[in-house]
Structure formats: C-alpha cells, structure tokens
Amino acid sequence: MVDAKQRLLSAAVDYVAEHGVGEQSLRQIAAGLGTSHRMLIYHFGSKEGLLVEIIKAVEARQREVLADLAHEPGESAGDMARRFWRRISDPALWPNVRLFFEVYGQALQGRPGTTHLLDDVVHAWLDPVIALGIAQGLSEQDAQVTARLGLAVTRGLLLDLLATGDREAVDAAMEQYIVSYEAQLPGRTSPLS
C-alpha cells in the first residue's frame, strides 16, 4: 500500500513534469496537487525539501530505466547507451532536468533545505554504472573512472541541450562519447585505428 507521502510525491513528480515549478509558491504547487501547503510541509518540511525529493524520485526512476536496459539480450553497450540517452534527453523530461540543475546549484551554494541532495547525487549513479562497466568487461578501476566520466558527460550534455536547444550537435557529441567508450571495451577495436 502506498502511503500519503508517496502518493503526494508521485503526484508532484508528474506535476513538475507537466508544469515545471518556476517561481510557484508552495501554496500554488499544493493547489496544483489538490492538497494543502500544510500537508506538503508536514511530509517534506519545505518547498526545497519537496523539490529535492522530486529530484531523488526522478533520478531513481532513471536508474531503474538503466537497470532495465542492461537486461536486453544481445544488445551492445553502445546501443544500450544510445537508448538510455534518448530516454533521458527526451523533451518531455526537460522540466525535471531543469529542476535538477536549479536545485543542484542551490545545494552547491548551501541553500537551506537543498544540501541533502548532495549526499548521493553522484554516488547513487556510480555503483550501478560501475557494475555495468564490469559486466561489459572493464576492470574495476577502469569501470570506476568511466562511470564518473560518463555521468559528467551525460549531465554536461543535458545542460548543453537545455541551454542551446542544439539537439543535433549535442547528440553528435554523445555519439562520439559512446563510440570512444565502446572502443575501450575488451575485444573491441578502436574505429580511430
């Protein structure tokens, strides 16, 4: 059974995906969710607390997508990465991506209510991506380095896409990264050789 907090969080994730949050007050968000601001404060502590929980929920969903993609039989590492990129760079997710970068920046500045986002904003992704790299034949050390690099490239290209809207150039950059990643996998030869 899903509790009230989880129902509110799920509704808030959907609300942000459809409407964004912009400069909406907690009362306005609550009205959009069909609840009161007091209920949101009770469950999340503040507007910032709600936004951090939305980000964590969206990130968890994306890690689930990645885990599901990893179980496609016969698919290359590059094909999996391309499908994941298409998924996370889908314009339907842009309100959530904007929120991520907005609150991430606030957390880095130490804004109250946001700093706990930093607790696992990187590390929650590293373990599953490291495991994928190892499963694809990388050593543990190489998998650790490429996981961190892949996370940085992906987030950087998402930010570029939001800032420029240049889908073609951003997709080309991601494709080059994917090709270079595949070239380092055991048994692969570099297309540059």
C-alpha positions as CSV (number, residue, x, y, z in Angstrom):
1,M,0.0,0.0,0.0
2,V,1.3,3.4,-1.0
3,D,1.3,5.9,1.9
4,A,0.1,9.5,1.7
5,K,3.7,10.9,1.4
6,Q,4.5,8.6,-1.6
7,R,1.2,9.5,-3.3
8,L,1.9,13.2,-2.9
9,L,5.5,12.7,-4.2
10,S,4.3,10.7,-7.2
11,A,1.8,13.4,-8.0
12,A,4.4,16.1,-7.5
13,V,6.8,14.4,-9.9
14,D,4.0,14.2,-12.6
15,Y,3.0,17.8,-11.8
16,V,6.6,19.2,-12.3
17,A,7.0,17.2,-15.5
18,E,3.8,18.8,-16.9
19,H,4.0,22.3,-15.4
20,G,7.5,22.9,-14.1
21,V,7.8,24.9,-10.9
22,G,9.3,28.1,-11.9
23,E,8.5,30.7,-9.3
24,Q,5.5,28.9,-7.9
25,S,5.0,29.1,-4.2
26,L,4.4,26.0,-2.1
27,R,0.8,27.0,-1.9
28,Q,0.5,27.2,-5.7
29,I,2.2,23.8,-6.0
30,A,-0.1,22.4,-3.3
31,A,-3.2,23.7,-5.1
32,G,-2.0,22.1,-8.3
33,L,-1.7,18.8,-6.5
34,G,-5.1,19.1,-4.9
35,T,-3.7,19.3,-1.3
36,S,-2.7,22.0,1.2
37,H,0.7,23.6,1.7
38,R,0.5,22.4,5.3
39,M,0.4,18.8,4.1
40,L,3.4,19.4,1.9
41,I,5.3,21.0,4.8
42,Y,4.3,18.1,7.1
43,H,5.6,15.5,4.6
44,F,8.6,17.4,3.1
45,G,9.5,20.2,5.5
46,S,9.6,23.0,3.0
47,K,9.3,23.7,-0.7
48,E,13.0,23.0,-1.1
49,G,12.5,19.6,0.7
50,L,9.8,18.7,-1.7
51,L,11.9,19.7,-4.7
52,V,14.8,17.6,-3.5
53,E,12.5,14.6,-3.0
54,I,11.1,15.1,-6.5
55,I,14.6,15.1,-7.9
56,K,15.6,12.0,-6.0
57,A,12.4,10.2,-7.2
58,V,13.1,11.1,-10.8
59,E,16.7,10.0,-10.5
60,A,15.6,6.7,-9.0
61,R,13.3,6.2,-11.9
62,Q,16.1,6.8,-14.4
63,R,18.4,4.3,-12.6
64,E,15.5,1.8,-12.9
65,V,15.4,2.5,-16.7
66,L,19.1,2.0,-16.9
67,A,18.9,-1.3,-15.0
68,D,16.1,-2.5,-17.3
69,L,18.1,-1.6,-20.4
70,A,21.0,-3.6,-19.1
71,H,19.0,-6.8,-19.4
72,E,18.3,-6.6,-23.1
73,P,19.8,-9.7,-24.6
74,G,22.3,-9.3,-27.4
75,E,22.3,-5.5,-27.3
76,S,25.7,-3.8,-27.5
77,A,26.9,-1.5,-24.8
78,G,26.7,1.4,-27.3
79,D,23.1,0.5,-28.3
80,M,22.1,0.4,-24.6
81,A,23.8,3.8,-24.1
82,R,22.0,5.3,-27.1
83,R,18.7,4.1,-25.9
84,F,19.3,5.5,-22.4
85,W,20.4,8.8,-23.9
86,R,17.3,9.1,-26.0
87,R,15.2,8.4,-22.9
88,I,16.8,10.9,-20.6
89,S,17.2,13.6,-23.2
90,D,13.5,13.4,-24.2
91,P,12.0,16.9,-24.2
92,A,9.1,15.5,-22.0
93,L,11.7,15.2,-19.2
94,W,13.1,18.7,-19.6
95,P,11.1,20.3,-16.7
96,N,12.6,17.7,-14.4
97,V,16.1,18.2,-15.8
98,R,15.8,22.0,-15.3
99,L,14.6,21.4,-11.8
100,F,17.6,19.1,-11.2
101,F,20.1,21.7,-12.3
102,E,18.4,24.5,-10.5
103,V,18.3,22.7,-7.1
104,Y,21.8,21.2,-7.6
105,G,23.2,24.7,-8.0
106,Q,21.3,25.8,-4.9
107,A,22.6,22.9,-2.9
108,L,26.2,23.7,-4.0
109,Q,25.6,27.2,-2.7
110,G,24.5,25.8,0.6
111,R,20.8,26.9,0.4
112,P,18.9,25.5,3.4
113,G,16.7,22.6,2.6
114,T,18.6,21.6,-0.5
115,T,22.1,20.4,0.7
116,H,21.0,16.8,1.4
117,L,20.7,16.5,-2.4
118,L,24.5,16.4,-2.5
119,D,24.5,13.3,-0.3
120,D,24.1,10.9,-3.2
121,V,23.7,13.0,-6.3
122,V,26.9,11.4,-7.7
123,H,27.3,8.2,-5.7
124,A,23.8,6.9,-6.3
125,W,24.7,6.6,-10.0
126,L,28.3,5.4,-9.7
127,D,27.6,1.9,-8.3
128,P,25.1,0.8,-10.9
129,V,27.2,2.2,-13.8
130,I,30.4,0.7,-12.4
131,A,28.6,-2.7,-12.3
132,L,27.6,-2.3,-15.9
133,G,31.2,-1.5,-16.9
134,I,32.5,-4.5,-15.1
135,A,29.7,-6.7,-16.8
136,Q,30.9,-5.3,-20.1
137,G,34.4,-6.4,-19.4
138,L,36.2,-3.4,-17.9
139,S,38.4,-3.8,-14.9
140,E,37.0,-2.4,-11.7
141,Q,39.4,0.6,-11.8
142,D,38.5,1.4,-15.4
143,A,34.8,0.9,-14.7
144,Q,35.1,3.4,-11.8
145,V,36.8,6.0,-13.9
146,T,34.5,5.6,-16.9
147,A,31.4,5.7,-14.7
148,R,32.3,9.0,-13.3
149,L,33.3,10.3,-16.7
150,G,30.0,9.0,-18.2
151,L,28.0,10.7,-15.5
152,A,29.8,14.0,-16.1
153,V,29.4,13.8,-19.9
154,T,25.7,13.0,-19.7
155,R,24.9,15.7,-17.2
156,G,27.0,18.2,-19.1
157,L,25.3,17.4,-22.4
158,L,21.9,17.6,-20.8
159,L,22.8,21.1,-19.6
160,D,24.1,22.0,-23.0
161,L,20.9,20.7,-24.6
162,L,18.7,22.8,-22.3
163,A,20.9,25.9,-22.8
164,T,21.3,25.7,-26.6
165,G,18.5,23.5,-27.8
166,D,21.0,22.3,-30.4
167,R,19.8,18.7,-30.5
168,E,21.9,17.7,-33.5
169,A,25.2,18.9,-32.0
170,V,24.5,17.5,-28.6
171,D,23.5,14.1,-30.0
172,A,26.7,14.1,-32.1
173,A,28.8,14.8,-29.0
174,M,27.1,11.9,-27.1
175,E,27.6,9.6,-30.1
176,Q,31.3,10.4,-30.1
177,Y,31.5,9.7,-26.4
178,I,29.6,6.3,-26.8
179,V,31.9,5.3,-29.7
180,S,35.0,6.1,-27.6
181,Y,33.6,4.1,-24.7
182,E,32.8,1.1,-26.8
183,A,36.4,1.2,-28.3
184,Q,37.9,0.7,-24.8
185,L,35.8,-2.5,-24.1
186,P,37.8,-5.7,-24.3
187,G,37.6,-7.4,-27.7
188,R,36.7,-4.1,-29.5
189,T,39.0,-2.2,-31.8
190,S,39.1,1.5,-32.0
191,P,37.4,3.0,-35.0
192,L,40.2,5.5,-35.0
193,S,42.9,3.0,-35.6
